[in-house]
């Protein structure tokens, strides 16, 4: 699985470069982001601008990452297409995760705005 990373102000941005985040890549995705958390990053933006589809295994990976950060930092997800937004809404995960339209909105959410 390919991904891009960058620092944006005080946040670490992780961008999966795959069209599908499904069972075939969910474990690698989780391990890659968990590695960033274990290195001390506590303000994370997951940029899904290149992702067209996620399944329940990806949602499970996201929940694991949220638990890993619990009490130590924040996780914001941005740039979701309409199908992925619908998946979060249908599963009510939009109440669990902070979802933003783009990176600037995600950065503002991390900074309390």
N, CA, C and O atoms as CSV, one atom per row, in Angstrom:
chain,resi,resn,atom,element,x,y,z
A,1,UNK,N,N,0.837,-1.179,0.000
A,1,UNK,CA,C,0.000,0.000,0.000
A,1,UNK,C,C,0.884,1.245,0.000
A,1,UNK,O,O,1.825,1.348,0.787
A,2,UNK,N,N,0.578,2.169,-0.872
A,2,UNK,CA,C,1.327,3.420,-0.938
A,2,UNK,C,C,0.592,4.501,-0.157
A,2,UNK,O,O,-0.635,4.508,-0.063
A,3,UNK,N,N,1.382,5.413,0.400
A,3,UNK,CA,C,0.800,6.551,1.089
A,3,UNK,C,C,1.781,7.708,1.048
A,3,UNK,O,O,2.982,7.522,0.850
A,4,UNK,N,N,1.248,8.901,1.239
A,4,UNK,CA,C,2.072,10.100,1.325
A,4,UNK,C,C,1.907,10.673,2.720
A,4,UNK,O,O,0.835,10.581,3.318
A,5,UNK,N,N,2.977,11.264,3.234
A,5,UNK,CA,C,2.914,11.901,4.545
A,5,UNK,C,C,3.530,13.287,4.456
A,5,UNK,O,O,4.431,13.536,3.655
A,6,UNK,N,N,3.031,14.171,5.283
A,6,UNK,CA,C,3.621,15.502,5.370
A,6,UNK,C,C,3.193,16.169,6.672
A,6,UNK,O,O,2.196,15.793,7.288
A,7,UNK,N,N,3.956,17.144,7.062
A,7,UNK,CA,C,3.641,17.936,8.243
A,7,UNK,C,C,2.928,19.192,7.762
A,7,UNK,O,O,3.390,19.849,6.829
A,8,UNK,N,N,1.816,19.526,8.385
A,8,UNK,CA,C,1.045,20.720,8.050
A,8,UNK,C,C,0.798,21.465,9.354
A,8,UNK,O,O,-0.055,21.068,10.148
A,9,UNK,N,N,1.534,22.531,9.573
A,9,UNK,CA,C,1.526,23.235,10.860
A,9,UNK,C,C,1.842,22.240,11.969
A,9,UNK,O,O,2.915,21.636,11.978
A,10,UNK,N,N,0.910,22.068,12.904
A,10,UNK,CA,C,1.150,21.147,14.027
A,10,UNK,C,C,0.607,19.743,13.767
A,10,UNK,O,O,0.647,18.889,14.653
A,11,UNK,N,N,0.104,19.501,12.571
A,11,UNK,CA,C,-0.550,18.219,12.277
A,11,UNK,C,C,0.302,17.356,11.347
A,11,UNK,O,O,1.096,17.856,10.550
A,12,UNK,N,N,0.111,16.060,11.477
A,12,UNK,CA,C,0.734,15.086,10.587
A,12,UNK,C,C,-0.354,14.610,9.636
A,12,UNK,O,O,-1.380,14.088,10.074
A,13,UNK,N,N,-0.135,14.787,8.343
A,13,UNK,CA,C,-1.129,14.405,7.331
A,13,UNK,C,C,-0.707,13.082,6.698
A,13,UNK,O,O,0.418,12.934,6.221
A,14,UNK,N,N,-1.623,12.136,6.705
A,14,UNK,CA,C,-1.403,10.808,6.137
A,14,UNK,C,C,-2.409,10.641,5.001
A,14,UNK,O,O,-3.619,10.671,5.230
A,15,UNK,N,N,-1.910,10.464,3.778
A,15,UNK,CA,C,-2.780,10.327,2.603
A,15,UNK,C,C,-2.580,8.961,1.960
A,15,UNK,O,O,-1.546,8.727,1.334
A,16,UNK,N,N,-3.549,8.052,2.099
A,16,UNK,CA,C,-3.442,6.769,1.394
A,16,UNK,C,C,-3.534,7.009,-0.118
A,16,UNK,O,O,-4.405,7.740,-0.589
A,17,UNK,N,N,-2.630,6.388,-0.863
A,17,UNK,CA,C,-2.638,6.529,-2.319
A,17,UNK,C,C,-3.147,5.209,-2.898
A,17,UNK,O,O,-2.432,4.485,-3.592
A,18,UNK,N,N,-4.400,4.933,-2.585
A,18,UNK,CA,C,-5.097,3.745,-3.088
A,18,UNK,C,C,-6.535,4.144,-3.366
A,18,UNK,O,O,-7.070,5.055,-2.734
A,19,UNK,N,N,-7.147,3.469,-4.298
A,19,UNK,CA,C,-8.548,3.761,-4.600
A,19,UNK,C,C,-9.486,3.068,-3.620
A,19,UNK,O,O,-10.575,3.563,-3.329
A,20,UNK,N,N,-9.051,1.912,-3.112
A,20,UNK,CA,C,-9.909,1.129,-2.218
A,20,UNK,C,C,-9.179,0.829,-0.910
A,20,UNK,O,O,-8.086,0.263,-0.913
A,21,UNK,N,N,-9.792,1.212,0.194
A,21,UNK,CA,C,-9.301,0.808,1.516
A,21,UNK,C,C,-10.227,-0.312,1.974
A,21,UNK,O,O,-11.266,-0.070,2.589
A,22,UNK,N,N,-9.831,-1.530,1.664
A,22,UNK,CA,C,-10.660,-2.685,1.981
A,22,UNK,C,C,-9.834,-3.711,2.741
A,22,UNK,O,O,-8.723,-3.418,3.182
A,23,UNK,N,N,-10.370,-4.898,2.891
A,23,UNK,CA,C,-9.720,-5.945,3.682
A,23,UNK,C,C,-8.315,-6.271,3.187
A,23,UNK,O,O,-7.467,-6.693,3.974
A,24,UNK,N,N,-8.060,-6.084,1.910
A,24,UNK,CA,C,-6.742,-6.428,1.370
A,24,UNK,C,C,-5.640,-5.475,1.830
A,24,UNK,O,O,-4.462,-5.830,1.778
A,25,UNK,N,N,-6.001,-4.273,2.277
A,25,UNK,CA,C,-4.987,-3.298,2.711
A,25,UNK,C,C,-5.235,-2.728,4.107
A,25,UNK,O,O,-4.415,-1.961,4.612
A,26,UNK,N,N,-6.345,-3.088,4.733
A,26,UNK,CA,C,-6.717,-2.481,6.022
A,26,UNK,C,C,-5.650,-2.675,7.094
A,26,UNK,O,O,-5.351,-1.741,7.837
A,27,UNK,N,N,-5.077,-3.860,7.186
A,27,UNK,CA,C,-4.067,-4.114,8.212
A,27,UNK,C,C,-2.818,-3.269,7.963
A,27,UNK,O,O,-2.271,-2.683,8.897
A,28,UNK,N,N,-2.369,-3.204,6.725
A,28,UNK,CA,C,-1.189,-2.383,6.406
A,28,UNK,C,C,-1.462,-0.905,6.662
A,28,UNK,O,O,-0.593,-0.181,7.148
A,29,UNK,N,N,-2.669,-0.463,6.334
A,29,UNK,CA,C,-3.072,0.917,6.598
A,29,UNK,C,C,-3.011,1.200,8.095
A,29,UNK,O,O,-2.422,2.193,8.521
A,30,UNK,N,N,-3.620,0.326,8.887
A,30,UNK,CA,C,-3.641,0.507,10.337
A,30,UNK,C,C,-2.226,0.519,10.909
A,30,UNK,O,O,-1.903,1.367,11.740
A,31,UNK,N,N,-1.391,-0.402,10.476
A,31,UNK,CA,C,-0.015,-0.477,10.980
A,31,UNK,C,C,0.788,0.770,10.611
A,31,UNK,O,O,1.574,1.260,11.422
A,32,UNK,N,N,0.601,1.278,9.411
A,32,UNK,CA,C,1.335,2.472,8.974
A,32,UNK,C,C,0.952,3.688,9.815
A,32,UNK,O,O,1.822,4.435,10.263
A,33,UNK,N,N,-0.346,3.885,10.027
A,33,UNK,CA,C,-0.792,5.035,10.822
A,33,UNK,C,C,-0.437,4.831,12.295
A,33,UNK,O,O,-0.044,5.782,12.970
A,34,UNK,N,N,-0.568,3.608,12.797
A,34,UNK,CA,C,-0.192,3.321,14.190
A,34,UNK,C,C,1.289,3.614,14.411
A,34,UNK,O,O,1.672,4.092,15.478
A,35,UNK,N,N,2.115,3.333,13.421
A,35,UNK,CA,C,3.542,3.629,13.522
A,35,UNK,C,C,3.800,5.115,13.703
A,35,UNK,O,O,4.686,5.510,14.461
A,36,UNK,N,N,3.031,5.929,13.012
A,36,UNK,CA,C,3.143,7.384,13.133
A,36,UNK,C,C,2.750,7.815,14.552
A,36,UNK,O,O,3.408,8.665,15.153
A,37,UNK,N,N,1.688,7.232,15.072
A,37,UNK,CA,C,1.235,7.546,16.432
A,37,UNK,C,C,2.296,7.122,17.445
A,37,UNK,O,O,2.598,7.864,18.380
A,38,UNK,N,N,2.850,5.949,17.260
A,38,UNK,CA,C,3.863,5.442,18.188
A,38,UNK,C,C,5.147,6.257,18.137
A,38,UNK,O,O,5.932,6.232,19.085
A,39,UNK,N,N,5.372,6.975,17.050
A,39,UNK,CA,C,6.534,7.859,16.951
A,39,UNK,C,C,6.281,9.202,17.626
A,39,UNK,O,O,7.155,10.068,17.650
A,40,UNK,N,N,5.077,9.370,18.176
A,40,UNK,CA,C,4.790,10.573,18.951
A,40,UNK,C,C,3.884,11.595,18.307
A,40,UNK,O,O,3.619,12.639,18.903
A,41,UNK,N,N,3.403,11.329,17.111
A,41,UNK,CA,C,2.468,12.270,16.480
A,41,UNK,C,C,1.110,12.146,17.163
A,41,UNK,O,O,0.586,11.043,17.320
A,42,UNK,N,N,0.543,13.281,17.569
A,42,UNK,CA,C,-0.726,13.243,18.296
A,42,UNK,C,C,-1.836,14.036,17.621
A,42,UNK,O,O,-2.984,13.986,18.064
A,43,UNK,N,N,-1.519,14.760,16.568
A,43,UNK,CA,C,-2.526,15.501,15.808
A,43,UNK,C,C,-2.474,14.977,14.376
A,43,UNK,O,O,-1.597,15.351,13.599
A,44,UNK,N,N,-3.425,14.109,14.040
A,44,UNK,CA,C,-3.402,13.419,12.747
A,44,UNK,C,C,-4.565,13.828,11.858
A,44,UNK,O,O,-5.707,13.943,12.302
A,45,UNK,N,N,-4.243,14.042,10.599
A,45,UNK,CA,C,-5.258,14.250,9.570
A,45,UNK,C,C,-5.124,13.101,8.580
A,45,UNK,O,O,-4.057,12.889,8.004
A,46,UNK,N,N,-6.200,12.369,8.389
A,46,UNK,CA,C,-6.240,11.334,7.354
A,46,UNK,C,C,-6.936,11.952,6.147
A,46,UNK,O,O,-8.127,12.262,6.197
A,47,UNK,N,N,-6.196,12.124,5.079
A,47,UNK,CA,C,-6.707,12.738,3.859
A,47,UNK,C,C,-7.133,11.623,2.905
A,47,UNK,O,O,-6.291,10.912,2.355
A,48,UNK,N,N,-8.442,11.477,2.712
A,48,UNK,CA,C,-8.989,10.411,1.868
A,48,UNK,C,C,-9.297,10.902,0.453
A,48,UNK,O,O,-10.144,10.324,-0.228
A,49,UNK,N,N,-8.627,11.951,0.009
A,49,UNK,CA,C,-8.914,12.528,-1.307
A,49,UNK,C,C,-8.650,11.565,-2.460
A,49,UNK,O,O,-9.227,11.723,-3.536
A,50,UNK,N,N,-7.797,10.581,-2.256
A,50,UNK,CA,C,-7.487,9.622,-3.328
A,50,UNK,C,C,-8.209,8.289,-3.152
A,50,UNK,O,O,-8.016,7.364,-3.942
A,51,UNK,N,N,-9.028,8.194,-2.128
A,51,UNK,CA,C,-9.736,6.947,-1.821
A,51,UNK,C,C,-11.161,7.042,-2.353
A,51,UNK,O,O,-11.871,8.011,-2.084
A,52,UNK,N,N,-11.572,6.032,-3.107
A,52,UNK,CA,C,-12.923,5.994,-3.668
A,52,UNK,C,C,-13.872,5.105,-2.876
A,52,UNK,O,O,-15.090,5.265,-2.954
A,53,UNK,N,N,-13.309,4.157,-2.106
A,53,UNK,CA,C,-14.145,3.151,-1.449
A,53,UNK,C,C,-13.481,2.700,-0.157
A,53,UNK,O,O,-12.264,2.519,-0.106
A,54,UNK,N,N,-14.289,2.520,0.889
A,54,UNK,CA,C,-13.825,1.859,2.108
A,54,UNK,C,C,-14.848,0.788,2.479
A,54,UNK,O,O,-16.021,0.883,2.118
A,55,UNK,N,N,-14.391,-0.225,3.202
A,55,UNK,CA,C,-15.324,-1.242,3.683
A,55,UNK,C,C,-15.235,-1.318,5.207
A,55,UNK,O,O,-14.550,-0.514,5.838
A,56,UNK,N,N,-15.925,-2.280,5.781
A,56,UNK,CA,C,-15.996,-2.385,7.242
A,56,UNK,C,C,-14.639,-2.674,7.872
A,56,UNK,O,O,-14.402,-2.293,9.019
A,57,UNK,N,N,-13.750,-3.337,7.149
A,57,UNK,CA,C,-12.424,-3.599,7.715
A,57,UNK,C,C,-11.645,-2.294,7.874
A,57,UNK,O,O,-10.861,-2.154,8.813
A,58,UNK,N,N,-11.849,-1.358,6.983
A,58,UNK,CA,C,-11.218,-0.044,7.116
A,58,UNK,C,C,-11.820,0.710,8.298
A,58,UNK,O,O,-11.097,1.350,9.061
A,59,UNK,N,N,-13.136,0.637,8.450
A,59,UNK,CA,C,-13.767,1.276,9.612
A,59,UNK,C,C,-13.212,0.691,10.907
A,59,UNK,O,O,-12.957,1.423,11.864
A,60,UNK,N,N,-13.027,-0.621,10.935
A,60,UNK,CA,C,-12.438,-1.269,12.106
A,60,UNK,C,C,-11.032,-0.763,12.377
A,60,UNK,O,O,-10.665,-0.528,13.529
A,61,UNK,N,N,-10.244,-0.594,11.327
A,61,UNK,CA,C,-8.883,-0.065,11.471
A,61,UNK,C,C,-8.924,1.358,12.016
A,61,UNK,O,O,-8.117,1.717,12.874
A,62,UNK,N,N,-9.853,2.165,11.525
A,62,UNK,CA,C,-9.982,3.541,12.002
A,62,UNK,C,C,-10.357,3.587,13.481
A,62,UNK,O,O,-9.838,4.413,14.232
A,63,UNK,N,N,-11.254,2.704,13.895
A,63,UNK,CA,C,-11.642,2.645,15.308
A,63,UNK,C,C,-10.446,2.251,16.166
A,63,UNK,O,O,-10.242,2.819,17.239
A,64,UNK,N,N,-9.659,1.293,15.710
A,64,UNK,CA,C,-8.447,0.894,16.439
A,64,UNK,C,C,-7.487,2.066,16.587
A,64,UNK,O,O,-6.894,2.252,17.649
A,65,UNK,N,N,-7.334,2.848,15.541
A,65,UNK,CA,C,-6.442,4.008,15.593
A,65,UNK,C,C,-6.963,5.063,16.557
A,65,UNK,O,O,-6.190,5.688,17.283
A,66,UNK,N,N,-8.273,5.257,16.561
A,66,UNK,CA,C,-8.878,6.212,17.489
A,66,UNK,C,C,-8.639,5.776,18.932
A,66,UNK,O,O,-8.336,6.602,19.793
A,67,UNK,N,N,-8.775,4.481,19.193
A,67,UNK,CA,C,-8.509,3.952,20.537
A,67,UNK,C,C,-7.046,4.126,20.913
A,67,UNK,O,O,-6.732,4.447,22.059
A,68,UNK,N,N,-6.153,3.917,19.960
A,68,UNK,CA,C,-4.722,4.077,20.209
A,68,UNK,C,C,-4.392,5.518,20.601
A,68,UNK,O,O,-3.511,5.756,21.427
A,69,UNK,N,N,-5.098,6.464,20.011
A,69,UNK,CA,C,-4.888,7.882,20.315
A,69,UNK,C,C,-5.652,8.345,21.549
A,69,UNK,O,O,-5.383,9.430,22.065
A,70,UNK,N,N,-6.572,7.566,22.017
A,70,UNK,CA,C,-7.480,7.950,23.094
A,70,UNK,C,C,-6.754,8.636,24.250
A,70,UNK,O,O,-5.857,8.069,24.874
A,71,UNK,N,N,-7.167,9.863,24.510
A,71,UNK,CA,C,-6.597,10.628,25.602
A,71,UNK,C,C,-5.232,11.221,25.309
A,71,UNK,O,O,-4.707,11.992,26.112
A,72,UNK,N,N,-4.649,10.874,24.167
A,72,UNK,CA,C,-3.298,11.348,23.847
A,72,UNK,C,C,-3.264,12.278,22.641
A,72,UNK,O,O,-2.267,12.964,22.414
A,73,UNK,N,N,-4.340,12.306,21.873
A,73,UNK,CA,C,-4.314,13.125,20.670
A,73,UNK,C,C,-5.638,13.130,19.944
A,73,UNK,O,O,-6.662,12.693,20.469
A,74,UNK,N,N,-5.597,13.638,18.714
A,74,UNK,CA,C,-6.808,13.778,17.910
A,74,UNK,C,C,-6.596,13.214,16.510
A,74,UNK,O,O,-5.492,13.230,15.965
A,75,UNK,N,N,-7.686,12.720,15.953
A,75,UNK,CA,C,-7.700,12.183,14.599
A,75,UNK,C,C,-8.855,12.828,13.849
A,75,UNK,O,O,-9.999,12.790,14.303
A,76,UNK,N,N,-8.554,13.420,12.703
A,76,UNK,CA,C,-9.568,14.041,11.860
A,76,UNK,C,C,-9.443,13.426,10.468
A,76,UNK,O,O,-8.337,13.205,9.975
A,77,UNK,N,N,-10.576,13.155,9.846
A,77,UNK,CA,C,-10.593,12.579,8.498
A,77,UNK,C,C,-11.169,13.628,7.552
A,77,UNK,O,O,-12.193,14.247,7.844
A,78,UNK,N,N,-10.499,13.821,6.415
A,78,UNK,CA,C,-10.987,14.841,5.480
A,78,UNK,C,C,-11.024,14.320,4.048
A,78,UNK,O,O,-10.475,13.268,3.719
A,79,UNK,N,N,-11.697,15.108,3.215
A,79,UNK,CA,C,-11.772,14.883,1.763
A,79,UNK,C,C,-12.453,13.567,1.404
A,79,UNK,O,O,-11.967,12.810,0.563
A,80,UNK,N,N,-13.578,13.308,2.049
A,80,UNK,CA,C,-14.347,12.089,1.776
A,80,UNK,C,C,-15.282,12.313,0.589
A,80,UNK,O,O,-15.931,13.354,0.489
A,81,UNK,N,N,-15.344,11.338,-0.301
A,81,UNK,CA,C,-16.321,11.447,-1.384
A,81,UNK,C,C,-17.719,11.113,-0.843
A,81,UNK,O,O,-17.860,10.703,0.309
A,82,UNK,N,N,-18.731,11.288,-1.668
A,82,UNK,CA,C,-20.112,11.112,-1.197
A,82,UNK,C,C,-20.410,9.678,-0.759
A,82,UNK,O,O,-21.177,9.475,0.183
A,83,UNK,N,N,-19.824,8.687,-1.419
A,83,UNK,CA,C,-20.062,7.293,-1.031
A,83,UNK,C,C,-19.455,6.976,0.331
A,83,UNK,O,O,-20.066,6.282,1.144
A,84,UNK,N,N,-18.255,7.486,0.574
A,84,UNK,CA,C,-17.613,7.238,1.868
A,84,UNK,C,C,-18.349,7.997,2.971
A,84,UNK,O,O,-18.521,7.470,4.070
A,85,UNK,N,N,-18.784,9.223,2.691
A,85,UNK,CA,C,-19.584,9.973,3.671
A,85,UNK,C,C,-20.845,9.192,4.021
A,85,UNK,O,O,-21.235,9.121,5.186
A,86,UNK,N,N,-21.482,8.606,3.007
A,86,UNK,CA,C,-22.697,7.823,3.238
A,86,UNK,C,C,-22.408,6.614,4.120
A,86,UNK,O,O,-23.221,6.269,4.977
A,87,UNK,N,N,-21.261,5.964,3.922
A,87,UNK,CA,C,-20.864,4.816,4.747
A,87,UNK,C,C,-20.703,5.243,6.204
A,87,UNK,O,O,-21.172,4.552,7.108
A,88,UNK,N,N,-20.043,6.379,6.435
A,88,UNK,CA,C,-19.877,6.878,7.800
A,88,UNK,C,C,-21.237,7.213,8.417
A,88,UNK,O,O,-21.471,6.928,9.592
A,89,UNK,N,N,-22.117,7.805,7.643
A,89,UNK,CA,C,-23.441,8.164,8.137
A,89,UNK,C,C,-24.285,6.927,8.439
A,89,UNK,O,O,-24.912,6.843,9.495
A,90,UNK,N,N,-24.301,5.979,7.519
A,90,UNK,CA,C,-25.085,4.757,7.671
A,90,UNK,C,C,-24.676,3.966,8.909
A,90,UNK,O,O,-25.522,3.406,9.606
A,91,UNK,N,N,-23.382,3.927,9.172
A,91,UNK,CA,C,-22.864,3.181,10.325
A,91,UNK,C,C,-22.794,4.044,11.591
A,91,UNK,O,O,-22.375,3.579,12.650
A,92,UNK,N,N,-23.207,5.289,11.462
A,92,UNK,CA,C,-23.170,6.279,12.546
A,92,UNK,C,C,-21.755,6.593,13.029
A,92,UNK,O,O,-21.565,7.127,14.122
A,93,UNK,N,N,-20.795,6.263,12.225
A,93,UNK,CA,C,-19.404,6.583,12.555
A,93,UNK,C,C,-19.125,8.078,12.389
A,93,UNK,O,O,-18.100,8.581,12.847
A,94,UNK,N,N,-20.057,8.786,11.722
A,94,UNK,CA,C,-19.915,10.241,11.622
A,94,UNK,C,C,-20.115,10.908,12.980
A,94,UNK,O,O,-19.804,12.088,13.144
A,95,UNK,N,N,-20.631,10.162,13.950
A,95,UNK,CA,C,-20.776,10.663,15.324
A,95,UNK,C,C,-19.543,10.347,16.163
A,95,UNK,O,O,-19.345,10.920,17.235
A,96,UNK,N,N,-18.722,9.437,15.669
A,96,UNK,CA,C,-17.524,8.997,16.388
A,96,UNK,C,C,-16.298,9.776,15.914
A,96,UNK,O,O,-15.453,10.167,16.720
A,97,UNK,N,N,-16.208,9.997,14.611
A,97,UNK,CA,C,-15.050,10.651,14.011
A,97,UNK,C,C,-15.370,12.090,13.636
A,97,UNK,O,O,-16.518,12.427,13.345
A,98,UNK,N,N,-14.356,12.925,13.645
A,98,UNK,CA,C,-14.478,14.285,13.129
A,98,UNK,C,C,-14.197,14.220,11.634
A,98,UNK,O,O,-13.100,13.855,11.211
A,99,UNK,N,N,-15.201,14.578,10.841
A,99,UNK,CA,C,-15.092,14.537,9.380
A,99,UNK,C,C,-15.097,15.964,8.849
A,99,UNK,O,O,-15.943,16.769,9.238
A,100,UNK,N,N,-14.165,16.278,7.970
A,100,UNK,CA,C,-14.034,17.628,7.430
A,100,UNK,C,C,-13.962,17.590,5.909
A,100,UNK,O,O,-13.599,16.579,5.309
A,101,UNK,N,N,-14.316,18.711,5.309
A,101,UNK,CA,C,-14.339,18.793,3.848
A,101,UNK,C,C,-12.943,18.756,3.236
A,101,UNK,O,O,-12.737,18.138,2.192
A,102,UNK,N,N,-11.984,19.415,3.883
A,102,UNK,CA,C,-10.639,19.500,3.309
A,102,UNK,C,C,-9.601,19.662,4.416
A,102,UNK,O,O,-9.934,19.684,5.601
A,103,UNK,N,N,-8.348,19.774,4.010
A,103,UNK,CA,C,-7.250,19.863,4.980
A,103,UNK,C,C,-7.334,21.111,5.855
A,103,UNK,O,O,-7.068,21.047,7.055
A,104,UNK,N,N,-7.700,22.238,5.265
A,104,UNK,CA,C,-7.746,23.470,6.056
A,104,UNK,C,C,-8.824,23.383,7.131
A,104,UNK,O,O,-8.616,23.837,8.256
A,105,UNK,N,N,-9.968,22.805,6.795
A,105,UNK,CA,C,-11.031,22.609,7.786
A,105,UNK,C,C,-10.582,21.602,8.848
A,105,UNK,O,O,-10.884,21.767,10.030
A,106,UNK,N,N,-9.866,20.569,8.429
A,106,UNK,CA,C,-9.354,19.567,9.369
A,106,UNK,C,C,-8.352,20.190,10.329
A,106,UNK,O,O,-8.373,19.902,11.525
A,107,UNK,N,N,-7.484,21.034,9.815
A,107,UNK,CA,C,-6.498,21.708,10.656
A,107,UNK,C,C,-7.192,22.618,11.665
A,107,UNK,O,O,-6.801,22.675,12.831
A,108,UNK,N,N,-8.217,23.325,11.213
A,108,UNK,CA,C,-8.988,24.182,12.119
A,108,UNK,C,C,-9.664,23.347,13.205
A,108,UNK,O,O,-9.703,23.755,14.366
A,109,UNK,N,N,-10.195,22.183,12.834
A,109,UNK,CA,C,-10.840,21.303,13.821
A,109,UNK,C,C,-9.834,20.824,14.863
A,109,UNK,O,O,-10.161,20.743,16.047
A,110,UNK,N,N,-8.624,20.508,14.437
A,110,UNK,CA,C,-7.584,20.082,15.375
A,110,UNK,C,C,-7.188,21.206,16.323
A,110,UNK,O,O,-6.805,20.964,17.468
A,111,UNK,N,N,-7.286,22.438,15.830
A,111,UNK,CA,C,-6.902,23.597,16.634
A,111,UNK,C,C,-8.072,24.179,17.411
A,111,UNK,O,O,-8.001,25.301,17.914
A,112,UNK,N,N,-9.156,23.404,17.506
A,112,UNK,CA,C,-10.299,23.825,18.300
A,112,UNK,C,C,-11.262,24.755,17.603
A,112,UNK,O,O,-12.122,25.354,18.249
A,113,UNK,N,N,-11.133,24.888,16.290
A,113,UNK,CA,C,-12.005,25.815,15.571
A,113,UNK,C,C,-12.930,25.132,14.735
A,113,UNK,O,O,-13.738,25.769,14.059
